[in-house]
């Protein structure tokens, strides 16, 4: 009696779709999911590319996990948890509830420099010569009052 010949190669890996969805809902990434399933990342990735069902399970799981946490946050915020309220508002309406304030101010440097050429000192208009440094003389230096 001849035994039937087996096909050469590895046995196909069967991935539990429900388990993948559950792991994705817990926030695990592809590498972590593959480790939890006991398969290599390459095997997981190849199956994900081949199987629309596996890809959809990952998306469903991620959406369920996000919905679960969002609902918990919303519930905590409504029950008076101030930290949850602040977090929720900053993420849902960041324009109105932001710690950082942006101030936009435009400076016209040419106008500032031209106005700096004319200064008022002790009620008198003094023309600055910005092109040449000031000349100091013995009489222009401030003196100490020793009285």
LORO-725013 format. One record per residue: x, y, z of N, C-alpha, C in turn; residue in one letter; residue number from 1. Coordinates in pm, whole numbers, plus 50000, padded with zeros to 5 digits. Atoms other than C-alpha are relative to their C-alpha. Layout:
BEGIN
[r [X; Y; Z]; [X; Y; Z]; [X; Y; Z]; 'A'; NUM]
...
This chain:
BEGIN
[r [50083; 49883; 50000]; [50000; 50000; 50000]; [50088; 50124; 50000]; 'X'; 1]
[r [49928; 49874; 50007]; [50131; 50334; 49899]; [49925; 50108; 50076]; 'X'; 2]
[r [50059; 49888; 49927]; [50074; 50631; 50127]; [49986; 50117; 49904]; 'X'; 3]
[r [50013; 49882; 50088]; [49943; 50947; 49960]; [50112; 50100; 50032]; 'X'; 4]
[r [49891; 49903; 49981]; [50217; 51201; 49907]; [49944; 50132; 50052]; 'X'; 5]
[r [50037; 49870; 49946]; [50200; 51519; 50104]; [50054; 50108; 49910]; 'X'; 6]
[r [49951; 49886; 50076]; [50236; 51856; 49940]; [50125; 50053; 50066]; 'X'; 7]
[r [49879; 49943; 49940]; [50581; 52003; 49986]; [49972; 50142; 50052]; 'X'; 8]
[r [50011; 49865; 49948]; [50618; 52323; 50187]; [49932; 50002; 50137]; 'X'; 9]
[r [50059; 49982; 49868]; [50477; 52462; 50505]; [49848; 49991; 49995]; 'X'; 10]
[r [50145; 50000; 49988]; [50125; 52421; 50625]; [49953; 50146; 50003]; 'X'; 11]
[r [50049; 49862; 49998]; [49914; 52732; 50572]; [49967; 50043; 50144]; 'X'; 12]
[r [50027; 49944; 49868]; [49882; 52955; 50876]; [49857; 50051; 50001]; 'X'; 13]
[r [50137; 49955; 49986]; [49526; 53007; 50989]; [49998; 50107; 50109]; 'X'; 14]
[r [50003; 49888; 49907]; [49476; 53345; 51154]; [49858; 50020; 50048]; 'X'; 15]
[r [50131; 49980; 49938]; [49187; 53392; 51395]; [49961; 50147; 49983]; 'X'; 16]
[r [50041; 49864; 50034]; [49012; 53701; 51254]; [49941; 50071; 50122]; 'X'; 17]
[r [50061; 49939; 49881]; [48812; 53763; 51574]; [50106; 50043; 50101]; 'X'; 18]
[r [49890; 49967; 49907]; [49131; 53757; 51782]; [50077; 50123; 49951]; 'X'; 19]
[r [49931; 49884; 50057]; [49298; 54005; 51544]; [49919; 50126; 50027]; 'X'; 20]
[r [50087; 49885; 49975]; [48999; 54239; 51577]; [50007; 50042; 50147]; 'X'; 21]
[r [49991; 49973; 49856]; [49014; 54211; 51956]; [50133; 50067; 50036]; 'X'; 22]
[r [49867; 49943; 49971]; [49389; 54284; 51967]; [50014; 50141; 49942]; 'X'; 23]
[r [49995; 49866; 50060]; [49354; 54580; 51729]; [49916; 50098; 50083]; 'X'; 24]
[r [50085; 49915; 49915]; [49075; 54716; 51953]; [50073; 50042; 50127]; 'X'; 25]
[r [49923; 49968; 49880]; [49318; 54708; 52245]; [50115; 50095; 49970]; 'X'; 26]
[r [49898; 49903; 50038]; [49552; 54937; 52050]; [50133; 49939; 49961]; 'X'; 27]
[r [49875; 50063; 50040]; [49815; 54682; 51953]; [50029; 50027; 49853]; 'X'; 28]
[r [49957; 49978; 50138]; [50014; 54746; 51637]; [50024; 49868; 49930]; 'X'; 29]
[r [49981; 50123; 50079]; [50094; 54496; 51361]; [50104; 49905; 50059]; 'X'; 30]
[r [49895; 50086; 49944]; [50413; 54368; 51521]; [49950; 49932; 50128]; 'X'; 31]
[r [50051; 50055; 49874]; [50244; 54321; 51859]; [49891; 49897; 49975]; 'X'; 32]
[r [50106; 50097; 50034]; [49944; 54147; 51702]; [50062; 49870; 49950]; 'X'; 33]
[r [49937; 50122; 50053]; [50169; 53907; 51512]; [50064; 49919; 50112]; 'X'; 34]
[r [49939; 50070; 49886]; [50359; 53823; 51833]; [49894; 49933; 50087]; 'X'; 35]
[r [50108; 50057; 49918]; [50034; 53770; 52024]; [49938; 49878; 49933]; 'X'; 36]
[r [50055; 50115; 50073]; [49916; 53531; 51752]; [50101; 49887; 49986]; 'X'; 37]
[r [49897; 50103; 50010]; [50246; 53344; 51760]; [50050; 49978; 49859]; 'X'; 38]
[r [49950; 50010; 50137]; [50336; 53416; 51399]; [50098; 50114; 49975]; 'X'; 39]
[r [49904; 49896; 50032]; [50606; 53621; 51234]; [49928; 50121; 49939]; 'X'; 40]
[r [50057; 49879; 50058]; [50545; 53976; 51121]; [49983; 49983; 49849]; 'X'; 41]
[r [50010; 50023; 50144]; [50612; 53869; 50761]; [49876; 49920; 49964]; 'X'; 42]
[r [50119; 50082; 50024]; [50343; 53602; 50778]; [49874; 50083; 50019]; 'X'; 43]
[r [50114; 49914; 49971]; [50100; 53849; 50934]; [49979; 50100; 49886]; 'X'; 44]
[r [50009; 49899; 50104]; [50178; 54114; 50673]; [49955; 49941; 49866]; 'X'; 45]
[r [50039; 50066; 50125]; [50147; 53872; 50378]; [49851; 49965; 50002]; 'X'; 46]
[r [50141; 50036; 49989]; [49810; 53750; 50505]; [49911; 50124; 49997]; 'X'; 47]
[r [50078; 49875; 50001]; [49692; 54107; 50559]; [49984; 50052; 49858]; 'X'; 48]
[r [50006; 49954; 50139]; [49776; 54192; 50198]; [49910; 49911; 49915]; 'X'; 49]
[r [50078; 50096; 50078]; [49605; 53879; 50066]; [49852; 49997; 50040]; 'X'; 50]
[r [50135; 50021; 49949]; [49297; 53880; 50285]; [49932; 50133; 50032]; 'X'; 51]
[r [50079; 49880; 49974]; [49047; 54163; 50267]; [49930; 49986; 50136]; 'X'; 52]
[r [50068; 50026; 49872]; [48872; 54004; 50565]; [50091; 50036; 50119]; 'X'; 53]
[r [49905; 49968; 49893]; [49186; 54039; 50781]; [50022; 50151; 50010]; 'X'; 54]
[r [49982; 49855; 50000]; [49239; 54402; 50677]; [49879; 50070; 50059]; 'X'; 55]
[r [50123; 49942; 49946]; [48877; 54483; 50755]; [49987; 49975; 50150]; 'X'; 56]
[r [50005; 50031; 49856]; [48903; 54313; 51095]; [50090; 50095; 50078]; 'X'; 57]
[r [49908; 49906; 49935]; [49201; 54534; 51183]; [49934; 50138; 50008]; 'X'; 58]
[r [50066; 49869; 50001]; [49010; 54850; 51080]; [49883; 50004; 50097]; 'X'; 59]
[r [50113; 50007; 49906]; [48700; 54740; 51273]; [50048; 50004; 50144]; 'X'; 60]
[r [49947; 50005; 49864]; [48906; 54663; 51580]; [50053; 50136; 50044]; 'X'; 61]
[r [49947; 49867; 49966]; [49086; 54999; 51572]; [49886; 50097; 50027]; 'X'; 62]
[r [50115; 49910; 49983]; [48752; 55181; 51532]; [49926; 49970; 50130]; 'X'; 63]
[r [50068; 50037; 49875]; [48594; 54985; 51820]; [50078; 50046; 50123]; 'X'; 64]
[r [49917; 49957; 49887]; [48886; 55058; 52050]; [49993; 50150; 50020]; 'X'; 65]
[r [50008; 49854; 49993]; [48879; 55428; 51968]; [49863; 50043; 50052]; 'X'; 66]
[r [50136; 49967; 49954]; [48501; 55440; 52020]; [49985; 49972; 50148]; 'X'; 67]
[r [50011; 50037; 49859]; [48530; 55263; 52355]; [50069; 50103; 50089]; 'X'; 68]
[r [49926; 49903; 49919]; [48794; 55502; 52488]; [49935; 50138; 49991]; 'X'; 69]
[r [50068; 49871; 50015]; [48615; 55807; 52345]; [49875; 50007; 50085]; 'X'; 70]
[r [50121; 50003; 49918]; [48293; 55703; 52514]; [50033; 50009; 50149]; 'X'; 71]
[r [49958; 49993; 49859]; [48474; 55653; 52846]; [50044; 50141; 50036]; 'X'; 72]
[r [49956; 49863; 49977]; [48636; 55994; 52816]; [49880; 50094; 50009]; 'X'; 73]
[r [50119; 49916; 50001]; [48304; 56156; 52732]; [49918; 49980; 50127]; 'X'; 74]
[r [50075; 50030; 49876]; [48134; 55982; 53025]; [50069; 50064; 50120]; 'X'; 75]
[r [49925; 49941; 49889]; [48411; 56091; 53264]; [49987; 50152; 50001]; 'X'; 76]
[r [50013; 49854; 50009]; [48391; 56449; 53139]; [49862; 50045; 50046]; 'X'; 77]
[r [50136; 49965; 49960]; [48014; 56454; 53189]; [49973; 49974; 50148]; 'X'; 78]
[r [50017; 50029; 49857]; [48048; 56311; 53539]; [50081; 50095; 50087]; 'X'; 79]
[r [49932; 49897; 49922]; [48261; 56608; 53645]; [50150; 49985; 50011]; 'X'; 80]
[r [49855; 50015; 49998]; [48616; 56488; 53586]; [50061; 50117; 49922]; 'X'; 81]
[r [49951; 49877; 50061]; [48783; 56823; 53519]; [50113; 49972; 49900]; 'X'; 82]
[r [49891; 50034; 50092]; [49093; 56670; 53360]; [49944; 49945; 49869]; 'X'; 83]
[r [50063; 50055; 50120]; [48875; 56474; 53118]; [49930; 50109; 49921]; 'X'; 84]
[r [50068; 49890; 50068]; [48675; 56787; 53041]; [50100; 50085; 49922]; 'X'; 85]
[r [49898; 49918; 50064]; [48989; 56988; 52962]; [50057; 49926; 49878]; 'X'; 86]
[r [49943; 50079; 50110]; [49136; 56708; 52749]; [49901; 49992; 49884]; 'X'; 87]
[r [50103; 50012; 50103]; [48810; 56662; 52561]; [49987; 50131; 49922]; 'X'; 88]
[r [50020; 49871; 50066]; [48766; 57033; 52489]; [50122; 50041; 49916]; 'X'; 89]
[r [49880; 49964; 50076]; [49127; 57086; 52381]; [50011; 49920; 49871]; 'X'; 90]
[r [49990; 50084; 50119]; [49101; 56799; 52134]; [49882; 50017; 49905]; 'X'; 91]
[r [50118; 49984; 50086]; [48750; 56867; 52005]; [49985; 50141; 49944]; 'X'; 92]
[r [50014; 49861; 50043]; [48769; 57248; 51980]; [50127; 50075; 50036]; 'X'; 93]
[r [49870; 49945; 49964]; [49135; 57342; 51986]; [50012; 50149; 49971]; 'X'; 94]
[r [49993; 49856; 50028]; [49073; 57689; 51838]; [49952; 50081; 50120]; 'X'; 95]
[r [50054; 49928; 49885]; [48872; 57793; 52142]; [50063; 49959; 50132]; 'X'; 96]
[r [49950; 50053; 49874]; [49037; 57576; 52408]; [50146; 49959; 49988]; 'X'; 97]
[r [49858; 50030; 50016]; [49411; 57600; 52356]; [50081; 50074; 50105]; 'X'; 98]
[r [49910; 49935; 49905]; [49687; 57675; 52606]; [50088; 50102; 49930]; 'X'; 99]
[r [49907; 49915; 50074]; [49901; 57834; 52340]; [49921; 50106; 49924]; 'X'; 100]
[r [50061; 49890; 50072]; [49800; 58173; 52209]; [50098; 50047; 49894]; 'X'; 101]
[r [49914; 49951; 50106]; [49938; 58285; 51876]; [49973; 50147; 49977]; 'X'; 102]
[r [50010; 49859; 50027]; [50008; 58651; 51820]; [50078; 50028; 49873]; 'X'; 103]
[r [49934; 49964; 50126]; [50082; 58768; 51469]; [50019; 50151; 49999]; 'X'; 104]
[r [49969; 49858; 50003]; [50254; 59102; 51447]; [50097; 50024; 49887]; 'X'; 105]
[r [49913; 49967; 50113]; [50404; 59256; 51137]; [50075; 50129; 50031]; 'X'; 106]
[r [49917; 49882; 49980]; [50691; 59500; 51170]; [50053; 50047; 49866]; 'X'; 107]
[r [49941; 49942; 50120]; [50795; 59738; 50895]; [50134; 50057; 50042]; 'X'; 108]
[r [49866; 49963; 49954]; [51168; 59757; 50961]; [50049; 50128; 49933]; 'X'; 109]
[r [49956; 49880; 50071]; [51228; 60024; 50696]; [49939; 50125; 50065]; 'X'; 110]
[r [50067; 49887; 49935]; [50973; 60252; 50863]; [50059; 50028; 50138]; 'X'; 111]
[r [49941; 49984; 49866]; [51121; 60193; 51207]; [50137; 50066; 49990]; 'X'; 112]
[r [49866; 49940; 50017]; [51472; 60276; 51085]; [49992; 50145; 49956]; 'X'; 113]
[r [50009; 49861; 50044]; [51362; 60591; 50907]; [49949; 50090; 50112]; 'X'; 114]
[r [50048; 49918; 49888]; [51172; 60712; 51215]; [50107; 50010; 50109]; 'X'; 115]
[r [49893; 49995; 49901]; [51477; 60632; 51428]; [50103; 50107; 49966]; 'X'; 116]
[r [49907; 49895; 50039]; [51676; 60887; 51229]; [49964; 50133; 50066]; 'X'; 117]
[r [50045; 49878; 49935]; [51467; 61162; 51385]; [49950; 49963; 50139]; 'X'; 118]
[r [50038; 50031; 49862]; [51443; 61147; 51763]; [49969; 50129; 50073]; 'X'; 119]
[r [50031; 49885; 49916]; [51300; 61379; 52022]; [50067; 49977; 50134]; 'X'; 120]
[r [49928; 50009; 49873]; [51531; 61435; 52318]; [49980; 50132; 50073]; 'X'; 121]
[r [50028; 49882; 49918]; [51432; 61676; 52594]; [49917; 50103; 49924]; 'X'; 122]
[r [50090; 49910; 50071]; [51159; 61823; 52371]; [50057; 50057; 49872]; 'X'; 123]
[r [49938; 49949; 50122]; [51400; 61895; 52082]; [50017; 49887; 49899]; 'X'; 124]
[r [49983; 50099; 50107]; [51410; 61713; 51748]; [50148; 49992; 49968]; 'X'; 125]
[r [49859; 50023; 50026]; [51753; 61563; 51695]; [50009; 49907; 49880]; 'X'; 126]
[r [49978; 50083; 50118]; [51860; 61429; 51358]; [50118; 49908; 50026]; 'X'; 127]
[r [49890; 50095; 49984]; [52067; 61112; 51391]; [50070; 49980; 49867]; 'X'; 128]
[r [49922; 50034; 50118]; [52341; 61043; 51144]; [50035; 49852; 50013]; 'X'; 129]
[r [49981; 50144; 49985]; [52308; 60667; 51118]; [50117; 49948; 49918]; 'X'; 130]
[r [49893; 50047; 50086]; [52570; 60644; 50848]; [50137; 50016; 50063]; 'X'; 131]
[r [49870; 49978; 49938]; [52852; 60779; 51064]; [49986; 49992; 50151]; 'X'; 132]
[r [50009; 50012; 49854]; [52932; 60708; 51428]; [50006; 50139; 50065]; 'X'; 133]
[r [49998; 49870; 49933]; [52882; 60990; 51679]; [50143; 50037; 50040]; 'X'; 134]
[r [49868; 49950; 49962]; [53184; 61207; 51751]; [49991; 50047; 50144]; 'X'; 135]
[r [50000; 49962; 49859]; [53260; 61239; 52121]; [50110; 50103; 50024]; 'X'; 136]
[r [49903; 49898; 49960]; [53428; 61547; 52255]; [49996; 50011; 50151]; 'X'; 137]
[r [49992; 49982; 49855]; [53529; 61648; 52604]; [49874; 50070; 50052]; 'X'; 138]
[r [50118; 49926; 49958]; [53231; 61883; 52621]; [49873; 49917; 49987]; 'X'; 139]
[r [50123; 50078; 50020]; [52979; 61619; 52503]; [49987; 49887; 50101]; 'X'; 140]
[r [50008; 50107; 49902]; [53062; 61372; 52780]; [49926; 50048; 50124]; 'X'; 141]
[r [50071; 49959; 49877]; [52837; 61373; 53086]; [50099; 50021; 50114]; 'X'; 142]
[r [49911; 49971; 49886]; [52997; 61521; 53398]; [49930; 49960; 50128]; 'X'; 143]
[r [50054; 50035; 49869]; [52953; 61412; 53755]; [49979; 50125; 50081]; 'X'; 144]
[r [50030; 49887; 49913]; [52793; 61654; 53990]; [50056; 49968; 50136]; 'X'; 145]
[r [49931; 50030; 49873]; [53023; 61661; 54296]; [49957; 50092; 50112]; 'X'; 146]
[r [50039; 49908; 49892]; [52835; 61918; 54500]; [49916; 49938; 50104]; 'X'; 147]
